[in-house]
Amino acid sequence: MTFRDCISLTWRYGKAQLLIGAVYNLVCMNFLLSGISYTFFVDCFIVKVLVTAIVMYLASKFRDRDAIFFYINLGLSRRKLQISVILADFLALAVLLTAVLIFHG
């Protein structure tokens, strides 16, 4: 399985989580650009943990239980997929806020 396939499967598995995370990331970026202090950078990550936990819980409750077998048959576990979605989401927030601090700061 290529790296591109892994990215595609991660997107397919965690599309809802990544889209909600992207909206949150853009809101944080907007608040940081509007003049909120740099301590907001840390607050964004703390609230991001709570938002991610809630979204993961809701996604697991409403996800089709049989759909996970598609990923298991490809050799991917549910835990690996969840970890890759969380890492992609937090990495996107870190890169976005760091870029704002560097270019706007």
C-alpha distances in whole Angstrom, upper triangle without the diagonal:
4,7,8,6,7,10,11,10,13,15,15,16,18,20,23,23,22,25,27,26,26,30,31,30,32,35,35,34,37,40,39,40,43,44,44,44,41,41,39,36,36,37,34,32,34,35,31,30,33,31,28,29,31,28,26,28,29,26,25,29,28,24,24,24,22,20,18,17,15,12,14,13,9,10,11,14,17,18,15,14,18,18,15,18,21,20,19,22,24,23,24,27,28,27,29,32,32,32,35,37,36,37,40,41
4,5,5,6,9,10,11,12,14,15,17,18,20,23,23,21,24,26,25,25,28,30,28,30,33,33,32,35,37,37,37,41,42,41,42,39,39,38,34,35,36,33,31,33,34,30,30,32,31,27,29,31,28,26,29,30,26,26,30,29,26,26,26,25,22,20,20,17,15,17,16,12,13,13,17,19,19,16,15,19,18,15,17,20,19,17,21,23,21,22,25,25,24,26,29,29,29,32,34,33,34,37,38
4,5,5,6,9,10,11,12,14,15,16,18,21,20,18,21,24,22,22,25,26,25,26,30,29,29,32,34,33,34,37,38,38,38,35,36,34,31,31,33,29,27,30,30,27,27,29,28,24,26,28,26,24,27,28,25,25,29,28,25,26,26,25,22,20,21,18,15,17,18,14,14,13,16,18,18,14,14,17,16,12,14,17,15,14,17,19,17,18,21,22,20,23,26,25,25,28,30,30,30,33,34
4,5,5,6,9,10,11,12,14,15,16,19,19,17,19,22,21,20,24,25,24,25,28,29,28,31,33,32,33,36,38,37,38,35,36,34,31,32,33,29,28,31,30,27,27,29,27,24,27,28,25,24,27,27,24,25,28,27,24,25,25,24,21,20,21,18,15,18,18,14,16,15,18,19,19,16,14,17,17,13,15,18,16,14,17,20,18,18,21,22,21,22,26,26,25,28,30,30,30,33,34
4,5,5,6,8,10,10,12,14,15,19,19,17,19,22,22,21,25,26,25,27,30,30,30,32,35,34,35,38,40,39,40,37,38,36,33,33,34,31,29,31,31,27,27,29,27,24,26,27,24,22,26,26,22,23,26,25,21,22,22,21,18,17,17,14,12,15,14,11,12,12,15,16,17,14,13,16,16,13,14,18,17,15,18,21,19,19,23,24,23,24,28,28,28,30,33,32,33,35,37
4,5,5,6,9,10,10,12,14,17,16,15,18,20,19,19,23,24,23,25,28,28,28,31,33,32,33,36,38,37,37,35,35,33,30,30,31,28,26,28,28,24,24,26,24,21,23,25,22,20,23,23,20,20,24,23,20,21,21,20,17,15,16,14,11,13,14,10,11,9,12,13,14,11,9,13,13,9,11,14,13,12,15,18,16,17,20,21,21,23,25,26,26,29,31,31,32,34,35
4,5,5,6,9,10,11,11,15,14,12,15,18,16,16,20,21,20,21,25,25,24,27,29,29,30,33,35,34,34,32,32,30,27,28,29,25,23,26,26,22,22,24,22,19,22,23,20,19,22,22,19,20,23,23,20,21,22,21,18,17,18,16,13,16,17,14,14,12,15,15,15,12,10,13,13,9,10,13,12,10,13,15,14,14,18,19,18,19,22,23,23,25,28,28,28,30,32
4,5,5,6,9,10,10,14,14,13,14,18,17,17,20,22,21,22,25,26,26,28,31,31,31,34,36,35,36,34,35,32,30,30,31,27,26,28,27,24,24,26,23,20,23,24,20,19,22,22,18,20,23,21,18,19,20,19,16,15,17,14,12,15,16,13,14,13,15,15,17,14,11,14,15,11,11,15,15,12,15,18,17,16,20,21,21,21,25,26,25,28,30,30,31,32,34
4,5,5,6,8,10,13,13,13,15,18,17,18,21,22,22,24,26,27,27,30,32,32,33,36,38,37,37,35,35,33,30,30,31,27,26,27,27,23,23,25,22,19,21,22,19,17,20,20,16,17,20,19,15,16,17,16,12,12,13,10,8,12,12,10,11,9,12,12,13,11,8,11,13,10,10,14,14,13,15,18,18,18,21,22,22,23,26,27,27,29,32,32,33,34,36
4,5,5,6,8,11,11,10,12,15,14,15,18,19,19,21,23,24,24,27,29,29,30,33,34,33,34,32,31,29,27,27,27,24,22,24,23,19,19,21,19,16,18,19,16,14,17,18,14,15,18,18,15,16,17,17,14,12,14,13,10,13,15,12,13,10,11,11,12,9,6,8,10,7,6,10,11,9,11,14,14,14,17,19,19,20,23,24,24,26,28,29,30,32,33
4,5,5,5,9,9,8,10,13,12,13,16,17,17,19,21,22,22,25,27,27,28,31,33,32,33,31,31,28,26,26,26,23,22,24,23,19,20,21,19,16,18,19,15,14,18,17,14,16,19,17,15,16,18,18,14,14,16,14,12,16,17,15,16,13,15,13,15,13,9,11,12,10,8,11,12,10,11,14,14,14,16,19,18,19,22,23,23,25,28,28,29,30,32
4,6,6,9,10,10,11,14,15,15,18,19,20,21,24,25,25,27,29,30,31,33,36,35,36,34,34,31,29,29,29,26,24,26,25,21,22,23,20,17,19,19,16,15,17,17,13,14,17,15,12,13,15,15,11,11,14,11,10,14,15,13,15,13,14,13,15,14,10,12,14,12,10,14,15,13,14,18,18,17,20,22,22,22,25,27,27,29,31,32,32,34,35
4,6,8,9,10,12,14,14,15,18,19,20,22,24,24,26,28,29,30,32,34,36,34,35,34,33,30,28,28,28,25,23,24,23,20,19,20,18,15,16,17,13,12,14,14,10,11,14,13,10,11,13,13,9,9,12,10,8,12,14,13,14,11,11,9,11,11,7,8,11,10,8,12,14,12,13,16,17,17,19,22,22,23,25,27,28,29,31,32,33,34,36
4,6,5,6,9,10,10,12,14,15,16,18,20,21,22,24,26,26,28,30,32,30,32,30,29,27,25,25,24,21,19,21,19,16,16,17,14,12,13,14,10,9,12,12,9,10,13,13,10,13,14,16,12,12,15,14,12,15,17,16,17,13,13,11,12,12,8,8,10,9,6,9,11,10,10,13,15,14,16,19,19,20,22,24,25,26,28,29,30,31,32
4,6,5,6,9,10,10,12,14,15,16,18,20,21,22,24,25,27,29,31,30,31,30,30,27,25,25,25,21,20,22,20,17,18,18,15,13,15,15,11,11,14,13,10,13,15,13,12,14,16,17,14,14,17,16,14,18,20,18,19,16,17,14,16,15,11,11,14,12,9,11,14,11,11,14,16,14,16,19,19,19,21,24,24,25,27,29,29,30,32
4,5,5,6,8,10,11,12,14,16,17,18,20,21,23,24,26,27,30,28,30,29,28,25,24,24,23,20,19,20,18,15,16,16,13,11,13,12,8,9,12,10,8,11,13,11,10,13,16,18,15,15,19,18,17,20,22,21,22,19,18,15,17,17,13,12,15,14,10,12,15,13,11,15,17,15,16,19,20,19,21,24,25,25,27,29,30,30,31
4,6,5,6,9,10,11,12,14,15,16,18,20,21,22,24,26,28,26,27,26,25,22,21,21,20,17,16,17,15,12,12,13,10,8,10,10,6,7,10,10,8,11,13,12,12,15,17,19,16,16,19,19,17,20,22,21,22,18,17,14,15,15,12,10,12,11,8,8,12,10,8,11,14,13,13,17,18,17,19,22,22,23,25,27,28,28,29
4,6,5,6,9,10,10,12,14,15,16,18,20,21,22,24,26,25,26,25,24,22,20,20,20,16,15,17,16,12,14,15,12,10,13,13,10,10,14,13,11,14,17,16,15,18,20,21,18,18,21,20,18,21,23,21,22,18,18,16,16,15,12,11,12,11,7,8,10,8,6,10,11,10,11,14,15,14,17,19,19,20,23,24,25,25,27
4,5,5,6,9,10,11,13,14,15,17,19,20,21,23,25,24,26,25,25,22,20,21,20,17,17,19,16,13,15,16,12,11,15,14,11,12,15,14,12,16,18,16,16,19,21,23,19,20,23,22,20,23,26,24,25,22,22,19,19,19,16,14,16,14,11,12,14,11,9,12,14,11,12,16,16,15,17,20,20,20,23,25,25,25,27
4,5,5,6,9,10,11,13,14,15,17,19,20,21,24,22,24,23,23,20,19,19,18,14,15,16,13,11,13,13,9,9,12,11,8,11,13,12,11,15,16,15,16,19,21,23,21,21,24,23,22,25,27,26,27,23,23,19,20,20,17,15,16,16,12,12,14,13,9,12,14,12,12,16,17,15,17,20,20,20,23,25,25,25,26
4,5,5,6,9,10,10,12,14,15,16,18,20,22,20,22,21,20,17,16,16,15,12,12,13,11,8,11,11,8,7,11,11,9,11,14,14,13,16,18,18,18,21,23,25,22,21,25,24,22,25,27,26,26,22,22,19,19,18,16,13,14,13,10,9,11,10,6,8,11,9,8,12,13,12,13,16,17,17,19,22,22,22,23
4,5,5,6,9,10,10,12,14,15,16,18,21,20,21,20,21,17,16,17,17,13,13,16,14,11,14,15,12,11,15,15,12,14,18,17,16,19,21,20,20,23,25,27,24,24,27,26,24,27,29,27,27,24,24,22,21,20,18,16,17,15,12,12,13,10,7,10,11,8,8,12,12,10,12,15,15,15,18,20,20,20,22
4,5,5,6,9,10,11,12,14,15,17,19,18,20,20,20,17,16,18,16,13,14,16,13,11,15,15,11,12,16,15,13,15,18,17,16,20,21,20,21,24,26,28,25,25,29,28,26,29,32,30,31,27,27,24,24,23,21,19,20,18,15,15,16,14,11,13,14,11,10,14,15,12,13,17,17,16,19,21,21,20,22
4,5,5,6,9,10,11,12,14,15,17,16,18,17,17,14,13,14,13,9,11,12,10,8,11,12,9,10,13,13,12,14,17,16,16,20,21,21,21,25,27,29,27,26,30,29,27,30,32,31,31,27,27,24,23,23,21,18,19,18,15,14,15,14,10,11,13,11,9,12,14,11,12,15,16,15,17,20,20,19,20
4,5,5,6,9,10,11,12,14,16,15,16,15,16,13,11,13,12,9,10,13,11,9,12,14,11,12,15,16,14,16,19,19,19,22,24,23,24,27,29,31,28,27,31,30,27,30,33,31,31,27,27,24,23,23,21,18,18,17,14,13,14,12,9,9,10,8,6,9,10,8,8,12,12,12,14,16,17,16,18
4,5,5,6,9,10,10,12,15,14,17,16,17,14,13,15,15,11,13,16,14,12,16,17,14,15,19,18,17,19,22,21,21,24,26,25,26,29,31,33,30,30,33,32,30,33,35,33,33,30,30,27,27,26,24,22,22,20,17,17,17,15,12,13,13,10,9,12,12,8,9,13,12,11,14,16,16,15,17
4,5,5,6,9,10,11,13,12,15,15,16,12,12,14,13,10,13,14,12,11,15,15,13,15,18,17,16,19,22,21,21,25,26,25,26,30,32,34,31,31,35,34,32,35,37,35,36,32,32,29,28,28,25,23,23,22,19,18,19,17,14,14,16,13,11,13,14,11,11,15,15,13,15,18,18,16,17
4,5,5,6,9,10,11,10,12,12,12,8,8,11,10,7,10,12,10,10,13,14,13,14,17,18,17,20,22,22,22,25,27,27,28,31,33,35,33,32,35,35,32,35,38,36,36,32,31,29,27,27,25,23,22,22,19,17,18,16,13,12,14,12,9,11,12,9,8,12,12,10,12,15,16,14,15
4,5,5,6,9,10,10,12,11,13,10,9,13,12,9,12,15,14,13,16,18,16,17,21,21,20,22,25,25,25,28,30,29,30,33,35,37,34,33,37,36,33,36,38,36,36,33,33,30,29,28,26,24,24,22,20,19,18,17,14,13,14,11,9,10,11,7,6,10,10,7,10,12,12,11,12
4,5,5,6,9,9,12,13,15,11,12,15,14,12,15,17,15,15,19,19,17,19,23,22,21,24,27,26,26,29,31,30,31,34,37,39,36,36,39,38,36,39,41,39,39,36,35,33,32,31,29,27,27,26,23,22,22,20,17,17,18,15,12,14,14,11,10,13,13,9,12,15,14,12,13
4,5,5,7,6,9,10,12,8,10,13,11,10,14,15,14,14,18,18,17,19,22,22,22,24,26,26,27,30,31,31,32,36,38,40,37,37,40,39,37,40,43,41,41,37,36,34,33,32,30,28,27,27,24,22,23,21,18,17,19,16,13,15,16,12,10,14,14,11,12,15,15,12,13
4,5,6,5,7,8,10,7,8,11,11,10,13,15,14,15,18,19,18,20,23,23,23,26,28,28,28,31,33,33,34,37,39,41,38,38,41,40,38,40,43,41,41,37,36,34,33,32,30,28,27,26,24,22,22,21,18,17,17,15,12,13,13,11,8,11,11,8,8,12,12,9,10
4,5,7,10,10,13,11,11,15,15,13,16,19,18,18,21,23,21,23,26,26,26,28,31,30,31,34,35,35,36,39,41,43,40,39,43,42,39,42,45,42,42,39,39,36,35,34,32,30,29,28,26,24,24,23,20,19,19,17,14,15,15,11,10,12,11,7,9,11,10,7,9
4,6,9,11,14,11,13,16,15,14,18,20,19,19,23,23,22,24,27,27,27,29,32,31,32,35,36,36,37,40,42,45,42,41,45,44,42,44,47,45,45,41,41,39,37,37,35,33,32,31,29,27,27,25,23,22,22,20,17,18,18,15,13,15,15,11,12,15,14,10,11
4,6,9,11,10,12,15,15,14,18,19,19,20,23,24,23,25,28,28,28,31,33,33,34,36,38,38,39,42,44,47,44,43,47,46,43,46,49,46,46,43,42,40,38,38,36,34,33,32,30,28,27,27,24,22,23,21,18,18,19,16,13,15,15,11,11,14,14,10,10
4,7,8,7,9,12,11,11,15,16,16,17,20,21,20,23,25,25,26,28,30,30,31,34,35,36,37,41,42,45,42,41,45,44,42,44,47,45,45,41,40,38,36,36,34,32,31,30,28,26,26,25,22,20,21,20,17,17,18,16,12,15,16,12,11,15,15,12,11
4,5,6,8,10,10,12,14,15,16,17,20,21,21,23,26,26,27,29,31,32,33,35,37,37,38,42,43,46,43,42,46,45,42,45,48,46,45,41,40,38,36,36,35,32,30,30,29,26,26,25,23,20,21,20,17,16,18,16,12,14,15,12,11,14,15,12,10
4,5,6,8,9,10,12,14,15,16,18,20,20,22,24,26,26,28,30,31,32,34,36,37,37,41,42,44,42,40,44,43,40,42,45,43,42,39,38,36,33,33,32,30,28,28,26,24,23,23,21,18,18,18,15,13,15,14,10,11,13,11,8,12,14,11,9
4,5,6,7,9,11,11,13,14,16,18,19,20,22,23,25,26,28,29,30,32,34,35,36,40,41,43,41,39,43,42,40,41,44,43,42,38,37,34,32,32,31,28,27,27,26,23,22,23,20,17,19,19,15,14,16,16,12,13,16,14,11,15,17,15,13
4,5,5,6,9,10,10,12,14,15,16,18,20,21,22,24,26,26,27,30,31,32,33,37,38,41,38,37,40,40,37,39,42,41,40,36,35,32,30,30,29,26,25,25,24,21,21,21,18,16,17,17,13,13,15,14,10,12,15,12,11,15,17,15,13
4,6,5,7,9,10,11,13,15,15,17,19,20,21,22,25,26,26,29,31,31,32,35,37,39,36,35,38,38,35,37,40,38,37,33,32,30,28,28,27,24,22,23,21,18,18,18,15,13,14,13,10,9,12,11,7,9,12,10,9,13,15,13,12
4,5,5,6,9,10,11,13,14,15,17,19,20,21,23,25,26,27,29,31,31,35,36,38,36,34,37,37,34,36,39,37,36,33,31,29,27,26,26,23,21,22,21,17,17,18,16,13,14,15,11,10,14,13,10,11,15,14,12,16,18,17,15
4,5,5,6,8,10,11,12,14,16,17,18,20,22,23,24,26,28,29,30,33,34,37,35,34,37,37,34,36,39,38,37,33,32,29,27,27,26,23,22,23,21,18,18,19,16,13,16,16,12,12,16,15,12,14,17,15,15,18,20,19,17
4,6,5,6,9,10,10,12,14,15,16,18,20,21,22,24,26,26,27,31,32,35,32,31,34,34,31,33,37,35,34,30,29,27,25,25,24,21,20,20,18,15,15,16,13,10,13,12,9,10,13,12,9,12,15,13,13,17,18,17,17
4,6,5,6,9,10,10,12,14,15,16,18,20,20,22,24,25,26,29,30,33,31,29,32,32,29,31,34,32,31,28,26,24,22,22,21,18,17,17,16,12,13,14,11,8,11,12,8,9,12,12,10,12,15,15,15,18,20,19,18
4,5,5,7,9,10,11,13,15,16,17,19,20,22,23,25,26,30,30,33,31,29,33,33,30,32,35,34,33,29,27,24,22,23,22,19,18,19,18,14,15,16,14,11,14,15,12,12,16,16,14,16,19,18,18,21,23,22,21
4,5,5,6,9,10,11,12,14,16,17,18,20,21,23,24,28,29,32,30,28,32,32,30,31,35,34,33,29,27,24,22,23,22,19,18,19,17,14,16,17,13,12,15,15,12,13,17,16,14,17,20,18,19,22,24,22,22
4,5,5,6,8,10,10,12,14,15,16,18,20,21,22,25,26,29,27,25,29,29,26,28,31,30,29,26,24,21,19,20,19,15,15,16,13,10,12,13,9,8,12,12,9,11,14,14,13,15,18,17,18,21,23,22,22
4,6,5,6,9,10,10,12,14,15,16,18,20,21,24,25,28,26,24,27,28,25,27,30,29,28,24,22,19,17,18,17,14,13,15,13,10,12,13,11,9,13,14,11,13,16,16,16,18,20,20,21,24,25,25,25
4,5,5,6,9,10,11,12,14,16,17,19,20,24,24,27,26,24,28,29,26,28,31,30,30,26,24,20,19,20,19,15,16,18,15,12,15,16,13,12,16,16,14,16,19,19,18,21,23,23,23,26,28,27,27
4,5,5,6,9,10,11,12,14,15,17,18,22,23,26,24,23,27,27,25,27,30,29,29,25,23,20,19,20,18,15,15,17,14,11,14,15,11,11,15,15,13,15,18,17,17,20,22,21,23,26,27,26,26
4,5,5,6,8,10,10,12,14,15,16,19,20,23,21,20,23,24,21,23,26,26,25,21,19,16,15,16,14,11,12,13,10,8,11,12,9,9,13,13,12,14,17,17,17,20,22,22,23,26,27,27,27
4,6,5,6,9,10,11,12,14,15,19,19,22,21,19,23,24,22,23,26,26,25,21,19,16,14,16,15,11,12,14,12,10,13,15,12,12,16,17,16,18,21,21,20,23,25,25,26,29,30,30,30
4,5,5,6,9,10,11,12,14,18,19,22,21,20,23,24,23,24,27,27,27,23,21,17,17,19,17,13,15,17,14,12,16,17,14,15,18,18,17,20,23,22,22,25,27,26,28,30,32,31,31
4,5,5,6,8,10,11,12,15,17,20,18,17,21,22,20,22,25,25,25,21,19,15,15,17,15,11,14,15,12,11,14,15,12,14,17,17,16,19,21,20,21,24,26,25,27,30,31,30,31
4,5,5,6,9,10,10,14,14,17,16,15,18,19,17,19,22,22,21,18,16,12,12,14,12,8,11,13,10,9,13,14,12,14,17,17,17,19,22,22,22,25,27,27,29,31,32,32,33
4,5,5,6,9,10,13,14,17,16,15,19,20,19,20,23,24,23,20,17,13,13,16,14,11,14,16,14,13,17,18,16,17,20,21,20,23,25,25,26,28,30,30,31,34,35,35,35
4,5,5,6,8,12,13,17,16,15,19,20,19,21,24,24,24,21,19,15,16,18,16,13,16,18,15,15,18,19,16,18,22,21,21,24,26,25,26,29,31,30,32,35,36,35,36
4,5,5,6,10,11,14,12,12,16,17,16,18,21,21,21,18,16,12,14,15,13,11,14,15,12,13,16,16,15,17,20,20,20,23,25,24,26,28,30,30,32,34,35,35,36
4,6,5,8,9,12,11,10,14,15,15,16,19,20,19,16,14,10,12,14,12,10,14,15,13,14,17,18,17,19,22,22,22,25,27,27,28,31,32,33,34,36,38,38,38
4,6,8,9,13,13,13,16,18,17,18,21,22,23,20,17,14,15,18,16,14,17,19,17,17,21,21,20,22,25,25,25,28,30,30,31,33,35,35,37,39,40,40,41
4,6,9,12,11,12,16,17,17,18,21,22,23,20,18,15,17,19,16,15,19,20,17,18,22,21,20,23,25,25,25,28,30,29,31,34,35,35,37,39,40,40,41
4,6,9,8,9,12,13,13,15,17,18,19,17,15,12,15,16,14,13,17,17,15,17,20,20,19,22,24,24,25,28,29,29,31,33,34,35,37,39,39,40,41
4,5,5,8,10,11,12,14,16,17,18,17,15,13,16,18,15,15,19,19,18,20,23,23,22,25,27,27,28,31,32,32,34,36,37,38,40,42,43,43,44
4,6,6,8,10,12,12,14,16,17,15,13,11,14,17,15,15,18,19,18,20,23,23,23,26,28,28,29,32,33,34,35,38,39,40,42,43,44,45,46
4,5,6,8,10,10,12,14,15,14,13,12,16,17,15,16,20,20,20,22,25,25,25,28,29,30,31,34,35,35,37,39,40,41,43,45,46,46,48
4,5,6,8,9,11,12,14,12,12,11,14,15,13,14,18,18,17,19,22,21,22,25,26,26,28,31,31,32,34,36,37,38,40,42,42,43,45
4,5,5,6,9,10,11,9,8,7,11,12,10,12,15,15,15,17,20,20,20,23,25,25,27,29,30,31,33,35,36,37,39,40,41,42,43
4,5,5,6,8,10,9,9,9,13,14,12,15,17,18,18,20,22,22,24,26,27,28,30,32,33,34,36,38,38,40,42,43,44,45,46
4,6,5,7,9,9,10,11,14,14,12,15,17,17,17,20,22,21,23,26,26,27,29,31,31,32,35,36,37,39,41,42,43,44,45
4,5,5,7,5,7,8,11,10,9,12,14,13,14,17,18,18,20,23,23,24,26,28,28,30,32,33,34,36,38,39,40,41,42
4,5,5,5,6,8,11,10,10,13,15,15,16,19,20,20,22,25,25,26,29,30,31,32,34,36,37,39,40,41,42,44,45
4,5,7,9,11,14,14,13,16,18,18,19,22,23,23,25,27,28,29,31,33,33,35,37,38,39,41,43,43,44,46,47
4,6,9,11,14,12,12,15,17,15,17,20,21,20,23,25,25,26,29,30,30,32,35,35,36,38,40,40,42,43,45
4,7,10,12,10,11,14,15,14,17,19,19,20,22,24,24,26,29,29,30,32,34,35,36,38,40,40,41,43,44
4,7,8,7,7,10,11,11,13,15,16,17,19,21,21,23,25,26,27,29,31,31,33,35,36,37,38,40,41
4,5,5,6,9,10,11,13,14,16,17,19,20,21,23,25,26,27,29,31,32,33,35,36,37,39,40,41
4,6,5,6,9,10,11,12,14,15,17,18,20,21,23,24,26,27,29,30,32,33,35,36,38,39,39
4,5,5,6,9,10,11,12,14,15,16,18,20,21,22,24,26,27,28,30,32,33,34,36,37,37
4,5,5,6,9,10,10,12,14,15,16,18,20,21,22,24,26,26,28,30,31,32,34,35,36
4,5,5,6,9,10,11,12,14,15,17,19,20,21,23,24,26,27,29,30,31,33,34,35
4,5,5,6,9,10,11,12,14,15,17,18,20,21,23,24,26,27,29,30,32,33,33
4,5,5,6,9,10,11,12,14,15,16,18,20,21,22,24,26,27,28,30,31,31
4,5,5,6,9,10,10,12,14,15,16,18,20,21,22,24,26,26,28,30,30
4,6,5,6,9,10,11,13,14,15,17,18,20,21,23,24,26,27,28,29
4,5,5,6,8,10,11,12,14,15,17,18,20,21,22,24,26,27,27
4,5,5,6,8,10,10,12,14,15,16,18,20,21,22,24,25,25
4,6,5,6,9,10,10,12,14,15,16,18,20,21,22,24,24
4,5,5,6,9,10,11,12,14,16,17,18,20,21,22,23
4,5,5,6,9,10,11,12,14,15,16,18,20,21,21
4,5,5,6,8,10,10,12,14,15,16,18,19,20
4,6,5,6,9,10,11,12,14,15,16,18,19
4,6,5,6,8,10,11,12,14,15,16,17
4,6,5,6,8,10,10,12,14,15,15
4,6,5,6,9,10,10,12,14,14
4,6,5,6,9,10,11,12,13
4,5,5,6,9,10,10,10
4,5,5,6,9,10,10
4,5,5,6,8,9
4,6,5,5,7
4,6,5,5
4,6,5
4,6
4
